[in-house]
């Protein structure tokens, strides 16, 4: 069953997503950055190309011809990823196919609406018996 981890009080959700992606990639895992919104996916793609300046995470959009050979994908087509290790949710709703992954990482920001949406997703997973953990990012600053 998928393990679900919540990263709460994220000042910059995309920076947290990048850090979590880098950590998973360094461990040899494949990562799906779930971003069904095209503008968000493009912003994330640019971020992974430019931050940090002397590092690179091999990635592409899930629609790219090399998606099945790339360890980090951005988008919503989970069929494009070769190995379903980690999904990072960057959407306000739960991803419909998250249970195909070994781990689901939920990033919750500081805005009231984001916190409430995160609570709703947390309740959904808890009610269905998923193993849950929480990392309060205020304690890591």
VENZISUL-V278641 format. One record per residue. RES is the residue in one small letter. PHI is phi in degrees with one decimal (* if undefined). Layout:
res	phi
RES	PHI
RES	PHI
This chain:
res	phi
x	*
x	-60.4
x	-88.7
x	-116.1
x	-119.4
x	-103.2
x	-109.3
x	-104.7
x	61.1
x	-80.7
x	-68.5
x	-133.0
x	-61.8
x	-70.7
x	-65.3
x	-64.2
x	-60.1
x	-62.9
x	-64.0
x	-67.0
x	-63.4
x	-60.5
x	-64.5
x	-65.9
x	-61.2
x	-61.6
x	-91.3
x	81.5
x	-92.6
x	-93.5
x	-128.4
x	-109.5
x	-88.0
x	-76.5
x	-141.5
x	-70.2
x	-81.3
x	-61.1
x	-65.0
x	-64.5
x	-60.6
x	-67.0
x	-61.6
x	-64.6
x	-57.9
x	-62.2
x	-58.8
x	-69.3
x	-79.7
x	-115.5
x	-128.8
x	-70.9
x	-60.9
x	-109.2
x	-139.2
x	-146.4
x	-107.8
x	-64.4
x	-151.0
x	-162.6
x	-74.3
x	-67.6
x	-95.5
x	-70.8
x	-58.1
x	-96.0
x	-56.5
x	-69.9
x	-107.4
x	-108.8
x	-75.6
x	-128.4
x	-118.0
x	-119.0
x	145.3
x	-134.7
x	-86.5
x	-69.0
x	-69.3
x	-78.5
x	-85.0
x	-70.2
x	-137.7
x	-88.4
x	-87.0
x	-132.6
x	-116.1
x	-109.7
x	-86.1
x	-115.0
x	-115.1
x	-78.3
x	-112.2
x	-71.0
x	-68.0
x	-66.5
x	-117.9
x	-61.1
x	-70.5
x	-76.5
x	-99.4
x	-67.3
x	-134.0
x	-121.1
x	-110.4
x	-106.0
x	-109.0
x	-116.7
x	-80.1
x	-105.0
x	-67.9
x	-54.3
x	-66.6
x	-68.3
x	-63.0
x	-63.9
x	-63.9
x	-63.6
x	-63.1
x	-63.8
x	-65.4
x	-58.2
x	-58.8
x	-57.1
x	-65.8
x	-61.8
x	-63.5
x	-101.2
x	83.6
x	-72.1
x	-70.7
x	-116.8
x	-141.9
x	-133.7
x	-118.9
x	-86.0
x	-69.2
x	-65.0
x	-82.9
x	-104.1
x	-82.8
